[in-house]
């Protein structure tokens, strides 16, 4: 696989419109039209969809071809006139998504058309682990996955999803309580410069991306929702207009550390009575009298069998979720809640009750909201790896000019 650098993945400040920024806007517009189309589009189709002239669209498509964002496929049409040449996403352009979790590491190579090209998982117990040992393992895993992708693909860069508080603009992990990791800079610790620039993000933020946009450039999912994920604890993200709300410091949406009981148990984050102390997987297992090795399916089975301790644990968790979500929904006026991770696996047991509780308490309840649904990717144990890769690819789709110009320079 080729590794290249181009458009930066991290945001940059807005500037006054110039010829260059107009070109950037139009390139991104055309790329999104092509990537978001359910079927292949011709240049004439793109011109009609964008209201740009055919000659302008033709030049822009040529630029996108140069940058490897799109490719032309077999011509169609046998009637009068010249047959159209459909344009589609180029699946040779890829990003690598890495996810560190409490019980596994996973690397996943994702193409621009959303295809998972290759992946590899390493199972283990990483709670209380040494990041100086774990991150090089993660880097080596990613390197193997990139190699498995083949020589004809181009790597845009890498996204790293971590279950902790991340400062996105610097790529710094400030704290990962459930891993026991302190403040650190993960990129050099991966010891894998061949993976290109690394964009570090929060695990829940990355997973939420796959709900709003399961394929780069194609916003097929809900665009305004609160996302909850979790394994040991609970992660969260707020999505507005299809974009994850980052906040000033980058850790908006941390609903797992919203206090639901000021006199509650201590949390590894340093506070007390946090939501994850009641609705995190470890909290559910402990309250139900199950060993920490018990999976969420075992807990769900105990609830369905009428086990009193498990049902009480579930009721406590649902009450805590209600308390946290009522405040979040009222504050942000968000119409939907999406359950992922272990909460998604419990969706059939908690979603109807939780929706009813929220409907009776939030301001929007009398007007038909909010909905509570289960993430359709809930059976995928590493959606954050996909979301991390999509975020990197989105950086190129948002700002394709620098990537295209870099491709031109590379070709001489």
Secondary structure, DSSP 8 states (H G I E B T S, - for coil): -EE---S-SS--------HHHHHHHHHHHHHHHHHH-SS-B-HHHHHHHHT--HHHHHHHHHHHHHHTSEEE---B--SSS--B--EEE-TTEEEEEEEE-SSEEEEEEEETTS-EEEEEEEE---TT--HHHHHHHHHHHHHHHHHHT-TT-EEEEEEEEESSEEETTTTEEEEBTTTTB-SEEHHHHT--GGG-SEEEEEHHHHHHHHHH-SBTTB--S-SSEEEEE-SSS-EEEEEETTEE---SSS-TT-GGGSBS-TTS-B-TTS-BSBTHHHHSHHHHHHHHT--TT--HHHHHHHHHTT-HHHHHHHHHHHHHHHHHHHHHHHHHT--EEEE-HHHHHTHHHHHHHHHHHHHHHSGGGGGT--EEEE-TTTT-TTHHHHHHHHHHHHHHHHTHHHHHHHHHHHT-
